[in-house]
Amino acid sequence: MAEFTMELNDEQKEVRDWLHGFAADVIRPAAAEWDEREETPWPVIQEAAKVGIYSLDFYAQQYFDPTGLGIPMAMEELFWGDAGIALSIVGTGLAAVGVLANGTEEQIGTWIPQMYGDANDVKVAAFCSSEPDAGSDVASMRTRAVYDEAKDEWVLNGTKTWATNGGIANVHVVVAVVDSELGSKGHASFIVPPNTPGLSQGQKFKKHGIRASHTAEVVLENARVPGSCLLGGKEKLDERLARARERAKAGNGERVKNAAMATFEASRPAVGAMAVGTARAAYEVALDYAMTREQFGRPIIDNQGVAFQLADMRTSIDAARLLVWRASWMAVNGKQFTAAEGSMSKLFASETAKKVTAQAVQILGGNGYTREYPVERMHRDAAIYTIFEGTSEIQRLVIARTLSGMSIR
Ligand SMILES: Cc1cc2nc3c(=O)[nH]c(=O)nc-3n(C[C@H](O)[C@H](O)[C@H](O)COP(=O)(O)OP(=O)(O)OC[C@H]3O[C@@H](n4cnc5c(N)ncnc54)[C@H](O)[C@@H]3O)c2cc1C
């Protein structure tokens, strides 16, 4: 087990500086354009692929870093560049993690390379769980997967929504109900291979922020996938369902629910790190502006009313990073999340990003309200962090339930 450390090692510092260079030289200068175009920034993804940032190798290296700091460090730097473009770059990784965590070695080897494509022909992947009537309430999911034993195929039907890269992905990972009696324990994940008939894109959403990231509905109408596309395989699913049925019969559902939480606790700090990146970017612009903008014959930072805001902004950002790093270290080292520390980090970092970017807009005055300066975009972008990967209310619910052991509603 790696000791918890707040100091990046030399290798990590090198990677951080390299990522920061890419974020500063390639991502940030392209941010305003792709925000306006509201389209996937394929040329930037391709650039990231060429230098090795958009690849499974890079993602896996950070993911398996024993200090736990690899992923949060990478997320912070890329999202410091721009949230919408960075999400276009890391969105595939989020889908790939679903396969890495639950897939067999064969599935990992077959599908993950197809999620990324190669530098000359980049591809993206999508993770489709949310539905119009199943957002926070994942157990209400309706998309069904029915096994056709004669053909050894699964037949998928339903409508997914809010899927990052949905419809434009080469590979979609779709969560569907295989046993409706078991709530979220009756769900399974499926690979939907490229060009599968029956999968189509529904509406593409026009969004408030992260507009360079494509978000759309994904419609599944009798989409047939081979039996081998069930992540983890049929035998493992049957065993898992049998165990869940036994537990449900024995009235032991609560333990099942708690066990399921560990996955989210481990993935949420990564979203917290994205929020830290956006918050830090806005804070830096605001600090610079406050030191150079003069009113009443002196820089505006000369007023405590402005300076103290900047002091609070930086304090919150550093506190958020510490919570994120702690939770990431816990996840990688298999520590039990006895106080829902992963949810805590996501809650605090995302609320911090919303607040800090609003403060940055205020510090820039009229300029902060225009698209001439990046804080206007950063403020719009920051609003996503308290919504996706579990809203702030859901994080509070998870933390409160974990602390009290009660099923607070
Ligand atoms: C840009 C974007 C990208 C996304 N990407 C993906 C993706 O790639 N894949 C994917 O599967 N999903 C994705 N999502 C979906 C996202 O995870 C959901 O939007 C989120 O889980 C919230 O669900 P909802 O929108 O249905 O809101 P709802 O669940 O309807 O919530 C509405 C409000 O009610 C509150 N609320 C709900 N239940 C409770 C409760 N019990 N107690 C207190 N308050 C409550 C919520 O906090 C929220 O404020 C994305 C969403 C967006 C906007």
The ligand as an SDF file (V2000), in Angstrom:
LIG
                    3D

 53 58  0  0  0  0  0  0  0  0999 V2000
  -23.8720   17.2490  -19.7460 C   0  0  0  0  0  0  0  0  0  0  0  0
  -24.2830   15.9400  -19.1250 C   0  0  0  0  0  0  0  0  0  0  0  0
  -23.5530   14.8050  -19.3860 C   0  0  0  0  0  0  0  0  0  0  0  0
  -23.9450   13.5840  -18.8480 C   0  0  0  0  0  0  0  0  0  0  0  0
  -23.2600   12.4430  -19.1890 N   0  0  0  0  0  0  0  0  0  0  0  0
  -23.7870   11.2370  -18.8460 C   0  0  0  0  0  0  0  0  0  0  0  0
  -23.2410   10.0350  -19.3900 C   0  0  0  0  0  0  0  0  0  0  0  0
  -22.2550   10.0530  -20.1380 O   0  0  0  0  0  0  0  0  0  0  0  0
  -23.8400    8.8520  -19.0860 N   0  0  0  0  0  0  0  0  0  0  0  0
  -24.9330    8.7930  -18.2720 C   0  0  0  0  0  0  0  0  0  0  0  0
  -25.4210    7.6990  -18.0350 O   0  0  0  0  0  0  0  0  0  0  0  0
  -25.4610    9.9120  -17.7240 N   0  0  0  0  0  0  0  0  0  0  0  0
  -24.9330   11.1350  -18.0040 C   0  0  0  0  0  0  0  0  0  0  0  0
  -25.4840   12.2900  -17.4910 N   0  0  0  0  0  0  0  0  0  0  0  0
  -26.6780   12.1800  -16.6390 C   0  0  0  0  0  0  0  0  0  0  0  0
  -26.4830   12.6760  -15.2160 C   0  0  0  0  0  0  0  0  0  0  0  0
  -25.7420   11.7550  -14.4820 O   0  0  0  0  0  0  0  0  0  0  0  0
  -27.8930   12.9610  -14.6380 C   0  0  0  0  0  0  0  0  0  0  0  0
  -28.3500   14.1550  -15.2430 O   0  0  0  0  0  0  0  0  0  0  0  0
  -27.8780   13.0870  -13.1370 C   0  0  0  0  0  0  0  0  0  0  0  0
  -27.6580   11.8360  -12.5500 O   0  0  0  0  0  0  0  0  0  0  0  0
  -29.1910   13.6610  -12.5880 C   0  0  0  0  0  0  0  0  0  0  0  0
  -30.2960   13.0020  -13.1030 O   0  0  0  0  0  0  0  0  0  0  0  0
  -31.5150   13.8660  -13.7020 P   0  0  0  0  0  0  0  0  0  0  0  0
  -30.9660   14.8280  -14.6620 O   0  0  0  0  0  0  0  0  0  0  0  0
  -32.5630   12.9200  -14.1800 O   0  0  0  0  0  0  0  0  0  0  0  0
  -32.0830   14.6990  -12.4700 O   0  0  0  0  0  0  0  0  0  0  0  0
  -33.1470   14.2200  -11.3900 P   0  0  0  0  0  0  0  0  0  0  0  0
  -32.7310   12.9210  -10.8090 O   0  0  0  0  0  0  0  0  0  0  0  0
  -34.5150   14.3240  -11.9680 O   0  0  0  0  0  0  0  0  0  0  0  0
  -32.9740   15.3390  -10.2730 O   0  0  0  0  0  0  0  0  0  0  0  0
  -33.5950   16.6280  -10.3690 C   0  0  0  0  0  0  0  0  0  0  0  0
  -33.3250   17.3620   -9.0430 C   0  0  0  0  0  0  0  0  0  0  0  0
  -33.9510   16.6480   -7.9530 O   0  0  0  0  0  0  0  0  0  0  0  0
  -32.9790   16.3640   -6.9670 C   0  0  0  0  0  0  0  0  0  0  0  0
  -33.2600   15.0650   -6.3350 N   0  0  0  0  0  0  0  0  0  0  0  0
  -33.5780   13.8920   -6.9430 C   0  0  0  0  0  0  0  0  0  0  0  0
  -33.7550   12.9180   -6.0370 N   0  0  0  0  0  0  0  0  0  0  0  0
  -33.5120   13.4820   -4.8190 C   0  0  0  0  0  0  0  0  0  0  0  0
  -33.5170   12.9950   -3.4850 C   0  0  0  0  0  0  0  0  0  0  0  0
  -33.7880   11.7120   -3.2050 N   0  0  0  0  0  0  0  0  0  0  0  0
  -33.2270   13.8550   -2.4860 N   0  0  0  0  0  0  0  0  0  0  0  0
  -32.9450   15.1580   -2.7480 C   0  0  0  0  0  0  0  0  0  0  0  0
  -32.9170   15.6740   -3.9980 N   0  0  0  0  0  0  0  0  0  0  0  0
  -33.1980   14.8490   -5.0160 C   0  0  0  0  0  0  0  0  0  0  0  0
  -31.6450   16.3290   -7.7140 C   0  0  0  0  0  0  0  0  0  0  0  0
  -30.5560   16.5340   -6.8420 O   0  0  0  0  0  0  0  0  0  0  0  0
  -31.8340   17.4590   -8.7070 C   0  0  0  0  0  0  0  0  0  0  0  0
  -31.5440   18.6810   -8.1030 O   0  0  0  0  0  0  0  0  0  0  0  0
  -25.0780   13.5220  -17.9880 C   0  0  0  0  0  0  0  0  0  0  0  0
  -25.7930   14.7050  -17.7080 C   0  0  0  0  0  0  0  0  0  0  0  0
  -25.4290   15.8880  -18.2750 C   0  0  0  0  0  0  0  0  0  0  0  0
  -26.2530   17.1240  -17.9800 C   0  0  0  0  0  0  0  0  0  0  0  0
  1  2  1  0
  2  3  1  0
  2 52  2  0
  3  4  2  0
  4  5  1  0
  4 50  1  0
  5  6  2  0
  6  7  1  0
  6 13  1  0
  7  8  2  0
  7  9  1  0
  9 10  1  0
 10 11  2  0
 10 12  1  0
 12 13  2  0
 13 14  1  0
 14 15  1  0
 14 50  1  0
 15 16  1  0
 16 17  1  0
 16 18  1  0
 18 19  1  0
 18 20  1  0
 20 21  1  0
 20 22  1  0
 22 23  1  0
 23 24  1  0
 24 25  2  0
 24 26  1  0
 24 27  1  0
 27 28  1  0
 28 29  2  0
 28 30  1  0
 28 31  1  0
 31 32  1  0
 32 33  1  0
 33 34  1  0
 33 48  1  0
 34 35  1  0
 35 36  1  0
 35 46  1  0
 36 37  1  0
 36 45  1  0
 37 38  2  0
 38 39  1  0
 39 40  1  0
 39 45  2  0
 40 41  1  0
 40 42  2  0
 42 43  1  0
 43 44  2  0
 44 45  1  0
 46 47  1  0
 46 48  1  0
 48 49  1  0
 50 51  2  0
 51 52  1  0
 52 53  1  0
M  END
$$$$
